[in-house]
Amino acid sequence: MLILVTGGSRSGKSNFALETARRFEGPRLFLATAQASDEEMRRRIDAHRKSRPADWSVVEESREVPRALRAALGPGSAGVVIVDCLTIWVSNLILEDESFGETEAAAVAGELAAAARGTASGVIVVTNEVGSGVVPDNALARRFRDCAGRANQVLAREAAEVHLCVSGIAIAIK
């Protein structure tokens, strides 16, 4: 079952994803997409690590997320996988490839959805809602917003459930 959890920064998305994961039996896996590219990001990653229950397995994969998800859902698979987060993953792909655009974002989101399809395990994808703010003032930021928005649309369409988090409150929108 694919579940998408979206919302703004510090909206409670990751906490809601962890709460939602309790619905599923079996081993629990956290698929982290962030890279510790600077000291501030290292601190954020450390804080996320400390917030997760100790009995969770962790896979860190910044680029080949669908492959890592398929591996997690293979033999002896996890009962639930949290992918945190889609927008960091899209950002990694944009920074790696100057030609990465909305078409590629839709394709990789489709690959992620296909990896989750047909499994008895729960797959909870955390993402940022990027379309509610002002239009960014530079081309890279606009490309990121457009790619993340397109990827979010693909996953929302494929997901069995979609939840929007606002100020720590989750609202079911699908």
HUSULGI-V717442 format. One record per residue. N is the residue number from 0. RES is the residue in one letter. SS is DSSP state (H for helix, E for strand, L for the rest). OMEGA is omega in radians with two decimals (* if undefined). D_FIRST is the distance of its C-alpha to the first C-alpha in whole Angstrom. Layout:
n=N res=RES ss=SS omega=OMEGA d_first=D_FIRST
n=N res=RES ss=SS omega=OMEGA d_first=D_FIRST
This chain:
n=0 res=M ss=L omega=3.13 d_first=0
n=1 res=L ss=E omega=3.12 d_first=4
n=2 res=I ss=E omega=3.10 d_first=6
n=3 res=L ss=E omega=3.10 d_first=10
n=4 res=V ss=E omega=-3.09 d_first=13
n=5 res=T ss=E omega=3.12 d_first=16
n=6 res=G ss=E omega=3.14 d_first=20
n=7 res=G ss=L omega=3.09 d_first=23
n=8 res=S ss=L omega=3.11 d_first=25
n=9 res=R ss=L omega=-3.13 d_first=25
n=10 res=S ss=L omega=-3.12 d_first=23
n=11 res=G ss=L omega=-3.09 d_first=21
n=12 res=K ss=H omega=-3.07 d_first=18
n=13 res=S ss=H omega=3.09 d_first=18
n=14 res=N ss=H omega=3.11 d_first=19
n=15 res=F ss=H omega=3.10 d_first=16
n=16 res=A ss=H omega=3.10 d_first=13
n=17 res=L ss=H omega=3.09 d_first=15
n=18 res=E ss=H omega=-3.13 d_first=16
n=19 res=T ss=H omega=-3.13 d_first=12
n=20 res=A ss=H omega=3.13 d_first=11
n=21 res=R ss=L omega=3.12 d_first=14
n=22 res=R ss=L omega=-3.01 d_first=11
n=23 res=F ss=L omega=3.10 d_first=10
n=24 res=E ss=L omega=3.01 d_first=13
n=25 res=G ss=L omega=-3.11 d_first=14
n=26 res=P ss=L omega=-3.09 d_first=15
n=27 res=R ss=E omega=-3.10 d_first=14
n=28 res=L ss=E omega=3.08 d_first=15
n=29 res=F ss=E omega=3.12 d_first=16
n=30 res=L ss=E omega=-3.04 d_first=16
n=31 res=A ss=E omega=-3.09 d_first=19
n=32 res=T ss=L omega=-3.05 d_first=20
n=33 res=A ss=L omega=3.04 d_first=24
n=34 res=Q ss=L omega=3.13 d_first=27
n=35 res=A ss=L omega=-3.06 d_first=30
n=36 res=S ss=L omega=3.09 d_first=32
n=37 res=D ss=L omega=-3.06 d_first=35
n=38 res=E ss=H omega=-3.14 d_first=36
n=39 res=E ss=H omega=3.12 d_first=34
n=40 res=M ss=H omega=3.06 d_first=30
n=41 res=R ss=H omega=3.12 d_first=31
n=42 res=R ss=H omega=3.11 d_first=32
n=43 res=R ss=H omega=3.14 d_first=28
n=44 res=I ss=H omega=3.10 d_first=27
n=45 res=D ss=H omega=3.12 d_first=29
n=46 res=A ss=H omega=3.10 d_first=28
n=47 res=H ss=H omega=3.13 d_first=24
n=48 res=R ss=H omega=-3.11 d_first=25
n=49 res=K ss=H omega=-3.10 d_first=27
n=50 res=S ss=H omega=-3.11 d_first=24
n=51 res=R ss=L omega=3.06 d_first=21
n=52 res=P ss=L omega=-3.06 d_first=22
n=53 res=A ss=L omega=-3.08 d_first=24
n=54 res=D ss=L omega=3.09 d_first=22
n=55 res=W ss=L omega=2.95 d_first=19
n=56 res=S ss=E omega=-3.14 d_first=19
n=57 res=V ss=E omega=2.98 d_first=20
n=58 res=V ss=E omega=3.08 d_first=20
n=59 res=E ss=E omega=-3.12 d_first=22
n=60 res=E ss=L omega=-3.04 d_first=21
n=61 res=S ss=L omega=-3.07 d_first=23
n=62 res=R ss=L omega=-3.05 d_first=22
n=63 res=E ss=L omega=-3.04 d_first=21
n=64 res=V ss=H omega=3.11 d_first=17
n=65 res=P ss=H omega=3.11 d_first=15
n=66 res=R ss=H omega=3.14 d_first=17
n=67 res=A ss=H omega=3.11 d_first=17
n=68 res=L ss=H omega=3.10 d_first=13
n=69 res=R ss=H omega=3.12 d_first=14
n=70 res=A ss=H omega=-3.14 d_first=16
n=71 res=A ss=H omega=-3.10 d_first=14
n=72 res=L ss=L omega=3.14 d_first=12
n=73 res=G ss=L omega=-3.14 d_first=15
n=74 res=P ss=L omega=-3.09 d_first=17
n=75 res=G ss=L omega=-2.93 d_first=17
n=76 res=S ss=L omega=3.06 d_first=14
n=77 res=A ss=L omega=3.04 d_first=13
n=78 res=G ss=L omega=3.10 d_first=10
n=79 res=V ss=E omega=3.08 d_first=9
n=80 res=V ss=E omega=2.98 d_first=10
n=81 res=I ss=E omega=3.03 d_first=12
n=82 res=V ss=E omega=-3.08 d_first=13
n=83 res=D ss=E omega=0.09 d_first=16
n=84 res=C ss=L omega=-3.13 d_first=17
n=85 res=L ss=H omega=-3.06 d_first=17
n=86 res=T ss=H omega=3.05 d_first=20
n=87 res=I ss=H omega=3.12 d_first=22
n=88 res=W ss=H omega=3.11 d_first=21
n=89 res=V ss=H omega=3.09 d_first=22
n=90 res=S ss=H omega=3.11 d_first=25
n=91 res=N ss=H omega=-3.11 d_first=26
n=92 res=L ss=H omega=3.10 d_first=25
n=93 res=I ss=H omega=-3.11 d_first=28
n=94 res=L ss=H omega=3.12 d_first=30
n=95 res=E ss=H omega=-2.99 d_first=30
n=96 res=D ss=L omega=-3.11 d_first=31
n=97 res=E ss=L omega=-3.12 d_first=33
n=98 res=S ss=L omega=-3.14 d_first=32
n=99 res=F ss=L omega=-3.11 d_first=28
n=100 res=G ss=L omega=-3.07 d_first=28
n=101 res=E ss=H omega=3.13 d_first=25
n=102 res=T ss=H omega=3.13 d_first=25
n=103 res=E ss=H omega=3.11 d_first=24
n=104 res=A ss=H omega=3.10 d_first=21
n=105 res=A ss=H omega=-3.13 d_first=20
n=106 res=A ss=H omega=-3.11 d_first=20
n=107 res=V ss=H omega=3.07 d_first=18
n=108 res=A ss=H omega=3.06 d_first=16
n=109 res=G ss=H omega=3.07 d_first=15
n=110 res=E ss=H omega=3.12 d_first=15
n=111 res=L ss=H omega=3.12 d_first=13
n=112 res=A ss=H omega=3.12 d_first=10
n=113 res=A ss=H omega=3.11 d_first=11
n=114 res=A ss=H omega=-3.12 d_first=11
n=115 res=A ss=H omega=-3.03 d_first=7
n=116 res=R ss=L omega=3.01 d_first=7
n=117 res=G ss=L omega=3.11 d_first=8
n=118 res=T ss=L omega=3.06 d_first=7
n=119 res=A ss=L omega=-3.13 d_first=7
n=120 res=S ss=L omega=3.00 d_first=6
n=121 res=G ss=E omega=3.04 d_first=5
n=122 res=V ss=E omega=-3.10 d_first=6
n=123 res=I ss=E omega=-3.12 d_first=8
n=124 res=V ss=E omega=3.10 d_first=11
n=125 res=V ss=E omega=3.14 d_first=14
n=126 res=T ss=E omega=3.08 d_first=17
n=127 res=N ss=E omega=2.98 d_first=20
n=128 res=E ss=L omega=-3.00 d_first=21
n=129 res=V ss=L omega=-3.03 d_first=24
n=130 res=G ss=L omega=-3.07 d_first=26
n=131 res=S ss=L omega=-3.09 d_first=27
n=132 res=G ss=L omega=3.11 d_first=30
n=133 res=V ss=L omega=3.06 d_first=33
n=134 res=V ss=L omega=-3.12 d_first=34
n=135 res=P ss=L omega=-3.05 d_first=34
n=136 res=D ss=L omega=3.13 d_first=38
n=137 res=N ss=L omega=-3.02 d_first=37
n=138 res=A ss=H omega=-3.13 d_first=36
n=139 res=L ss=H omega=3.14 d_first=33
n=140 res=A ss=H omega=3.09 d_first=32
n=141 res=R ss=H omega=3.10 d_first=31
n=142 res=R ss=H omega=3.09 d_first=30
n=143 res=F ss=H omega=-3.13 d_first=27
n=144 res=R ss=H omega=-3.12 d_first=27
n=145 res=D ss=H omega=-3.14 d_first=26
n=146 res=C ss=H omega=3.13 d_first=24
n=147 res=A ss=H omega=3.11 d_first=22
n=148 res=G ss=H omega=3.12 d_first=22
n=149 res=R ss=H omega=3.12 d_first=21
n=150 res=A ss=H omega=3.11 d_first=18
n=151 res=N ss=H omega=3.14 d_first=17
n=152 res=Q ss=H omega=-3.14 d_first=17
n=153 res=V ss=H omega=-3.12 d_first=15
n=154 res=L ss=H omega=3.12 d_first=12
n=155 res=A ss=H omega=3.12 d_first=12
n=156 res=R ss=H omega=-3.08 d_first=13
n=157 res=E ss=H omega=-3.02 d_first=10
n=158 res=A ss=L omega=3.03 d_first=8
n=159 res=A ss=L omega=3.12 d_first=6
n=160 res=E ss=E omega=3.01 d_first=8
n=161 res=V ss=E omega=3.14 d_first=11
n=162 res=H ss=E omega=3.07 d_first=14
n=163 res=L ss=E omega=3.11 d_first=17
n=164 res=C ss=E omega=3.11 d_first=19
n=165 res=V ss=E omega=3.09 d_first=23
n=166 res=S ss=L omega=3.10 d_first=26
n=167 res=G ss=L omega=3.13 d_first=23
n=168 res=I ss=E omega=3.12 d_first=22
n=169 res=A ss=E omega=3.13 d_first=18
n=170 res=I ss=E omega=3.09 d_first=18
n=171 res=A ss=E omega=3.11 d_first=15
n=172 res=I ss=L omega=3.04 d_first=16
n=173 res=K ss=L omega=* d_first=13
